[in-house]
């Protein structure tokens, strides 16, 4: 713990960041006082701005800390995930974006009701709401934890300040405030990462080139094995996992779908996807390079890294340790602000999108379809506050229940796989109806449950364990759901043909 390194100047930088963020959110108060303004910015924003916001949604505080940690402890294998994004973005631009823009529904799940019935819309939207409220809690907690450990700040206070500040500017600024603050926070994050990388390279005894020498000696730039081994995170396993996850982002994630509607034209919407997705590739490469530079820095300054952080299980804490123990005053505050920026960008997007879903998929659909503007705005405001409180509460609860994290991500994978597969079934099979949807979801979720839970089976059940790497859970689950649905559609079509032939 190095609390003395965090100077008054660092504190001024950090407090200035929070004040600036809240001020920016309040500046958009007038533009968010209607439902269209709060949820879709009245379709008035430019593509470059929305693209930066999409980039901010990609880069949570988990990425800010975990990507350097992965490169420090191992290699660049996880960077293959980033390489899958351009392909998924092309599919999103070519098919998904026109589908949502021309459909006119701001909810990503309303069309599922048209295809499969009310159950499908409720299923998908409920899965999304559960995933997002947990995501808020997880991101908030994993932001507060390193700050607590390294700076000695009260973890509960960090969680409460982060949750309160983000909920407040999301409540006041609506989607316009969210997107503008996302964009500025993303710029802060990129500047902070670049400054950190440069200072690491300048700190090497033999100059910047030493990082490449040391990295080459230890195969730090490796993208993983190219073998066809489905039990390990090989290049191909990570690549196909990335494609499916990013198709889920562009196809069924309300955070992304809602941004499609904030663009002032189809061309600007397309630009936003390309800006956000293509910028993430070099930005994630920068984070991996920081991890490699951290390895080189502490290989040449071994006395500067406490023994506790040499444990691979603690690799995510190495970058924050460098920030608070090595960087000069002011820069430390900037980097700590970058960590909070990454977290708050993710949280604000989740808050606004969940409020939009509750309004459109529940309140207007089942309770007051003819509600006027004021009741709808009250619902949006109330949901934003409730979700902020719930997410902050989950973060506080995780302080003593850390094992809940792995369990929750297992459940989130189950929900996510079912959502993407159902969307693809409806998108690809125009004749798929309720029977096909219910059958497909049941089979897909069973496959995902088996792959998620069976690795922990013992005794007589051990023989039934999944032999596949966990990255393939959502891949196989989505594929099983889609194939099962197409099979039901095919059988139904064949039966109709047989009846006609008679």
Number of C-alpha atoms within 10 A of each C-alpha: 13 12 13 10 17 20 16 13 14 21 18 13 21 21 14 14 20 18 13 13 23 21 15 19 26 19 14 21 19 13 18 24 16 17 20 19 21 29 24 23 24 19 17 15 22 17 26 20 21 28 27 27 30 29 27 29 25 19 21 24 27 19 19 25 23 20 25 31 28 22 27 28 21 21 23 24 21 23 25 22 22 21 20 22 24 18 15 22 25 17 16 22 21 12 13 19 23 15 15 19 19 10 11 10 16 23 23 22 25 22 20 23 16 14 21 19 16 16 14 24 23 17 16 23 26 18 18 24 20 14 19 25 23 24 21 28 27 26 24 30 29 18 28 28 20 20 22 16 17 17 19 13 15 13 20 18 13 19 23 18 15 23 25 16 19 26 24 19 23 33 28 25 28 35 31 27 28 30 29 22 28 29 24 19 26 24 17 20 25 17 15 20 20 16 14 23 20 13 15 22 20 14 17 19 11 11 11 17 11 17 23 16 12 18 18 12 9 13 15 25 19 17 16 22 14 11 11 11 14 15 14 19 21 20 21 19 26 24 22 17 22 24 21 22 23 25 23 21 20 23 24 25 22 26 24 22 23 25 27 28 26 27 26 16 17 17 12 21 27 22 20 27 28 22 21 24 25 18 15 22 19 13 18 22 18 18 25 27 22 25 30 27 30 24 25 24 23 18 15 17 13 13 9 14 16 11 9 12 15 16 11 15 11 12 23 24 22 27 23 24 22 18 20 25 20 17 20 15 17 18 19 27 27 26 26 23 24 25 26 26 32 27 31 31 29 29 29 30 28 29 30 28 28 25 23 26 26 20 23 20 21 17 16 15 14 9 11 13 12 9 11 9 13 12 12 19 18 13 18 27 18 14 21 27 19 16 23 28 19 17 27 28 20 19 28 21 15 17 14 9 10 11 9 13 13 10 12 15 16 19 17 18 22 24 21 25 27 27 28 26 29 25 22 19 26 22 17 11 16 10 15 20 18 16 13 26 28 18 15 27 26 14 20 28 24 17 22 29 17 16 25 24 14 17 17 10 13 11 6 7 11 12 11 13 16 19 13 17 18 21 22 22 23 27 20 19 28 30 20 24 32 27 17 21 29 21 15 18 21 16 13 16 12 12 12 11 11 10 8 8 7 5
